[in-house]
Structures are given as C-alpha cells and as structure tokens.
Amino acid sequence: PGHIPGSLSAPYVENLKASHGPLLPLEALRSRYERLGAVGSDDDRDVICSCGSGVTACHDIWALHLLGRTNTKLYEGSWSDWSSDPSLPTATGPEPGG
C-alpha cells in the first residue's frame, strides 16, 4: 500500500545465502549496504530501520552491527504505525534513486 517517503527497501532475506540462512559473507553484506547508502562515507549519520511491524528490520540492524555500524535505530512501529496516522505522508512507486 505504500512506504515511508525517502525510505529504501532492504529486505532481510537478501542478507542470506538461502531463504533460511546462513548469512552472506561480511564483504557481500558490506557491498549490499554500501549500494543502499547505509555503509560508507556517511557512517556518522543514523540509519533508521523499519519494516511492516518492527520485527524483521532487526535483522538489518544486526547485519549493520556486524559491519561496524553502531548508530542504527529501529522504528519499532514501522509501517503499521506510520500508515495509521493520516497526517503523515506516504509514498508509492519506486524508492528514491530506483
């Protein structure tokens, strides 16, 4: 039905070699998160992770932690919370830069 404006999609399953694991090698994870802009030259800025309800986004936080990111945060309400407030903007279609 939409997404938080400015957000990028990073499904946790793409951190895995197969749908039930194991985790990709760290260099593959680093490459993935560099492409998304979550690892690289702006490592001093916070990365906010969310999903549908705040559960699977924890996997992205864990992967980023393994890559040395300590300033990641979970929007625990995630899309369920955001979309329930009609005063907040929503976006549909491709993610930024996509």
N, CA, C and O of each residue as an XYZ file, in Angstrom:
392
protein
N       0.805     -1.219      0.000
C       0.000      0.000      0.000
C       0.846      1.281      0.000
O       0.307      2.377     -0.155
N       2.152      1.149      0.171
C       2.996      2.342      0.182
C       4.197      2.155      1.083
O       4.456      1.068      1.598
N       4.933      3.266      1.261
C       6.095      3.232      2.138
C       6.351      4.631      2.683
O       5.774      5.610      2.210
N       7.212      4.711      3.669
C       7.596      5.987      4.256
C       8.403      6.748      3.208
O       9.369      6.203      2.675
N       8.036      7.988      2.896
C       8.768      8.740      1.882
C      10.265      8.814      2.200
O      10.662      9.060      3.339
N      11.075      8.599      1.180
C      12.527      8.651      1.333
C      13.159      7.355      1.787
O      14.384      7.244      1.840
N      12.339      6.373      2.114
C      12.891      5.098      2.588
C      13.348      4.238      1.413
O      12.870      4.382      0.288
N      14.275      3.353      1.704
C      14.766      2.392      0.726
C      14.417      0.988      1.186
O      14.408      0.710      2.385
N      14.136      0.117      0.258
C      13.789     -1.260      0.590
C      15.055     -2.103      0.718
O      15.891     -2.127     -0.185
N      15.186     -2.796      1.853
C      16.322     -3.683      2.104
C      15.820     -4.945      2.786
O      16.107     -5.160      3.964
N      15.075     -5.787      2.069
C      14.520     -6.994      2.693
C      15.601     -7.852      3.351
O      16.645     -8.125      2.759
N      15.330     -8.263      4.570
C      16.322     -9.025      5.338
C      16.750    -10.308      4.651
O      17.889    -10.741      4.825
N      15.864    -10.934      3.869
C      16.226    -12.197      3.217
C      17.396    -12.024      2.245
O      18.074    -12.997      1.912
N      17.631    -10.810      1.796
C      18.763    -10.561      0.905
C      20.089    -10.517      1.668
O      21.146    -10.347      1.059
N      20.042    -10.670      2.991
C      21.250    -10.816      3.805
C      21.682    -12.280      3.901
O      22.724    -12.588      4.480
N      20.882    -13.173      3.336
C      21.096    -14.609      3.497
C      21.489    -15.271      2.189
O      21.106    -14.818      1.111
N      22.256    -16.347      2.294
C      22.617    -17.138      1.114
C      21.411    -17.873      0.555
O      21.281    -18.032     -0.659
N      20.532    -18.318      1.437
C      19.299    -19.008      1.059
C      18.189    -18.481      1.961
O      18.465    -17.745      2.907
N      16.961    -18.839      1.689
C      15.838    -18.253      2.421
C      15.876    -18.503      3.930
O      15.260    -17.758      4.692
N      16.587    -19.535      4.365
C      16.686    -19.830      5.793
C      18.120    -19.744      6.301
O      18.439    -20.321      7.340
N      18.994    -19.028      5.581
C      20.367    -18.850      6.029
C      21.311    -19.715      5.243
O      20.875    -20.463      4.368
N      22.551    -19.640      5.520
C      23.227    -18.789      6.502
C      23.417    -17.365      5.973
O      23.072    -17.049      4.834
N      23.968    -16.537      6.825
C      24.232    -15.148      6.498
C      25.278    -15.056      5.392
O      26.199    -15.871      5.329
N      25.132    -14.064      4.526
C      26.142    -13.812      3.497
C      27.472    -13.461      4.145
O      27.492    -13.013      5.291
N      28.577    -13.653      3.445
C      29.873    -13.214      3.972
C      29.851    -11.694      4.209
O      29.119    -10.965      3.540
N      30.648    -11.237      5.153
C      30.644     -9.821      5.505
C      30.935     -8.915      4.315
O      30.340     -7.843      4.211
N      31.826     -9.309      3.418
C      32.127     -8.458      2.270
C      30.916     -8.312      1.343
O      30.709     -7.250      0.756
N      30.128     -9.360      1.211
C      28.902     -9.268      0.407
C      27.879     -8.359      1.093
O      27.201     -7.567      0.438
N      27.777     -8.484      2.417
C      26.884     -7.590      3.156
C      27.352     -6.145      3.029
O      26.543     -5.241      2.821
N      28.652     -5.934      3.153
C      29.192     -4.575      3.037
C      28.846     -3.975      1.672
O      28.429     -2.820      1.585
N      29.017     -4.751      0.628
C      28.697     -4.280     -0.713
C      27.220     -3.932     -0.835
O      26.865     -2.913     -1.427
N      26.367     -4.770     -0.282
C      24.921     -4.528     -0.329
C      24.560     -3.229      0.368
O      23.832     -2.404     -0.184
N      25.062     -3.047      1.568
C      24.701     -1.857      2.333
C      25.409     -0.604      1.834
O      24.914      0.501      2.055
N      26.542     -0.743      1.174
C      27.166      0.412      0.510
C      26.274      0.883     -0.634
O      26.060      2.085     -0.792
N      25.749     -0.051     -1.437
C      24.844      0.317     -2.536
C      23.600      1.035     -2.020
O      23.066      1.921     -2.688
N      23.146      0.652     -0.840
C      21.964      1.282     -0.244
C      22.297      2.599      0.464
O      21.396      3.345      0.847
N      23.579      2.878      0.635
C      23.986      4.111      1.302
C      24.015      4.032      2.813
O      24.137      5.056      3.485
N      23.905      2.827      3.361
C      23.897      2.661      4.817
C      25.293      2.430      5.388
O      25.487      2.514      6.600
N      26.261      2.141      4.529
C      27.652      1.947      4.935
C      28.506      2.717      3.941
O      28.316      2.617      2.729
N      29.434      3.476      4.464
C      30.318      4.221      3.568
C      30.742      5.538      4.159
O      31.073      5.624      5.341
N      30.732      6.557      3.341
C      31.297      7.846      3.733
C      30.482      8.583      4.786
O      31.029      9.440      5.479
N      29.199      8.283      4.931
C      28.351      8.984      5.904
C      28.044      8.129      7.129
O      26.926      8.165      7.643
N      29.025      7.361      7.602
C      28.777      6.456      8.720
C      28.474      7.165     10.029
O      28.107      6.513     11.007
N      28.618      8.483     10.072
C      28.301      9.203     11.295
C      26.806      9.525     11.398
O      26.334      9.917     12.465
N      26.073      9.366     10.320
C      24.634      9.640     10.390
C      23.884      8.379     10.816
O      24.318      7.259     10.547
N      22.752      8.587     11.483
C      21.931      7.465     11.926
C      21.265      6.776     10.746
O      20.912      7.419      9.757
N      21.098      5.472     10.858
C      20.328      4.690      9.906
C      19.116      4.171     10.665
O      19.256      3.495     11.685
N      17.935      4.485     10.167
C      16.695      4.043     10.794
C      16.156      2.861      9.995
O      15.956      2.959      8.784
N      15.925      1.759     10.673
C      15.404      0.558     10.018
C      13.946      0.364     10.421
O      13.566      0.569     11.574
N      13.147     -0.035      9.445
C      11.741     -0.327      9.715
C      11.307     -1.449      8.785
O      12.040     -1.847      7.881
N      10.124     -1.940      9.021
C       9.556     -2.977      8.158
C       8.048     -2.829      8.249
O       7.548     -1.708      8.347
N       7.326     -3.908      8.219
C       5.880     -3.823      8.341
C       5.432     -3.564      9.764
O       4.528     -2.764     10.005
N       6.074     -4.251     10.715
C       5.646     -4.127     12.109
C       6.803     -3.962     13.091
O       6.565     -3.893     14.297
N       8.039     -3.897     12.620
C       9.184     -3.674     13.502
C       9.938     -4.914     13.902
O      10.803     -4.839     14.774
N       9.651     -6.051     13.305
C      10.306     -7.301     13.697
C      11.478     -7.636     12.775
O      12.612     -7.756     13.237
N      11.214     -7.787     11.483
C      12.274     -8.238     10.577
C      13.331     -7.171     10.322
O      14.426     -7.499      9.865
N      13.036     -5.904     10.602
C      14.045     -4.850     10.453
C      15.212     -5.066     11.412
O      16.312     -4.566     11.176
N      14.979     -5.800     12.481
C      16.060     -6.097     13.431
C      17.188     -6.871     12.755
O      18.345     -6.754     13.158
N      16.868     -7.647     11.746
C      17.887     -8.396     11.012
C      18.840     -7.436     10.302
O      20.049     -7.667     10.280
N      18.298     -6.356      9.720
C      19.151     -5.358      9.075
C      20.033     -4.654     10.101
O      21.203     -4.383      9.830
N      19.486     -4.359     11.265
C      20.283     -3.731     12.327
C      21.425     -4.649     12.737
O      22.552     -4.194     12.935
N      21.141     -5.924     12.864
C      22.176     -6.899     13.224
C      23.266     -6.949     12.162
O      24.454     -6.909     12.485
N      22.864     -7.037     10.884
C      23.854     -7.075      9.803
C      24.703     -5.810      9.800
O      25.918     -5.885      9.618
N      24.087     -4.660      9.999
C      24.839     -3.398     10.037
C      25.778     -3.365     11.239
O      26.889     -2.844     11.146
N      25.340     -3.912     12.351
C      26.210     -4.000     13.528
C      27.449     -4.845     13.223
O      28.561     -4.485     13.610
N      27.254     -5.958     12.533
C      28.387     -6.807     12.157
C      29.371     -6.061     11.264
O      30.555     -6.395     11.223
N      28.880     -5.050     10.548
C      29.726     -4.242      9.671
C      30.323     -3.028     10.393
O      31.001     -2.202      9.782
N      30.059     -2.934     11.698
C      30.654     -1.867     12.492
C      29.769     -0.664     12.722
O      30.192      0.288     13.377
N      28.549     -0.677     12.204
C      27.643      0.461     12.421
C      27.043      0.353     13.819
O      26.432     -0.658     14.164
N      27.217      1.378     14.603
C      26.658      1.396     15.958
C      25.543      2.423     16.101
O      24.919      2.513     17.158
N      25.285      3.189     15.062
C      24.259      4.226     15.144
C      23.041      3.878     14.283
O      22.540      4.707     13.523
N      22.589      2.655     14.417
C      21.356      2.237     13.763
C      20.238      2.247     14.791
O      20.460      1.999     15.976
N      19.057      2.532     14.325
C      17.894      2.593     15.211
C      16.732      1.857     14.565
O      16.631      1.770     13.342
N      15.868      1.335     15.404
C      14.664      0.650     14.948
C      13.465      1.565     15.128
O      13.222      2.062     16.227
N      12.721      1.788     14.066
C      11.410      2.421     14.192
C      10.456      1.271     14.481
O       9.937      0.630     13.567
N      10.232      1.018     15.780
C       9.534     -0.200     16.188
C       8.094     -0.263     15.710
O       7.563     -1.359     15.528
N       7.452      0.858     15.502
C       6.087      0.835     14.981
C       6.051      0.551     13.491
O       5.081     -0.001     12.971
N       7.124      0.937     12.814
C       7.315      0.717     11.385
C       6.095      1.145     10.569
O       5.350      2.041     10.965
N       5.907      0.489      9.428
C       4.848      0.914      8.513
C       3.471      0.837      9.167
O       2.614      1.674      8.882
N       3.241     -0.138     10.030
C       1.934     -0.256     10.695
C       1.601      1.007     11.468
O       0.466      1.481     11.425
N       2.571      1.549     12.169
C       2.359      2.777     12.941
C       2.249      3.980     12.010
O       1.315      4.776     12.118
N       3.208      4.106     11.096
C       3.261      5.265     10.197
C       1.964      5.398      9.393
O       1.373      6.475      9.325
N       1.537      4.301      8.794
C       0.368      4.348      7.911
C      -0.943      4.548      8.667
O      -1.958      4.874      8.053
N      -0.942      4.360      9.972
C      -2.170      4.547     10.744
C      -2.432      6.016     11.079
O      -3.502      6.352     11.588
N      -1.465      6.895     10.799
C      -1.619      8.320     11.081
C      -1.864      9.063      9.767
O      -0.934      9.254      8.984
N      -3.099      9.481      9.521
C      -3.410     10.117      8.239
C      -2.696     11.455      8.013
O      -2.682     11.962      6.891
N      -2.110     12.021      9.053
C      -1.401     13.290      8.880
C       0.013     13.101      8.330
O       0.648     14.070      7.915
N       0.514     11.850      8.325
C       1.865     11.581      7.829
C       1.832     11.276      6.335
O       0.907     10.618      5.860
N       2.831     11.746      5.592
C       2.860     11.469      4.152
C       3.216     10.021      3.863
O       3.928      9.377      4.633
N       2.716      9.522      2.751
C       3.078      8.191      2.289
C       3.501      8.294      0.821
O       3.128      9.229      0.112
N       4.272      7.329      0.397
C       4.744      7.296     -0.993
C       4.424      5.939     -1.587
O       4.337      4.939     -0.874
N       4.251      5.914     -2.881
C       4.081      4.667     -3.617
C       5.043      4.708     -4.794
O       5.575      5.763     -5.139
N       5.257      3.573     -5.395
C       6.147      3.517     -6.542
C       7.574      3.238     -6.112
O       7.824      2.818     -4.982
N       8.509      3.474     -7.023
C       9.918      3.139     -6.751
C      10.500      3.934     -5.597
O      10.065      5.045     -5.294
N      11.488      3.339     -4.969
C      12.200      4.016     -3.905
C      13.058      5.122     -4.512
O      13.280      5.141     -5.723
N      13.540      6.039     -3.682
C      14.410      7.106     -4.194
C      15.625      6.530     -4.924
O      16.249      5.572     -4.467
N      15.935      7.118     -6.033
C      17.079      6.672     -6.810
C      16.856      5.376     -7.566
O      17.767      4.898     -8.242
N      15.656      4.788     -7.467
C      15.410      3.494     -8.079
C      14.773      3.562     -9.424
O      14.517      2.526    -10.039
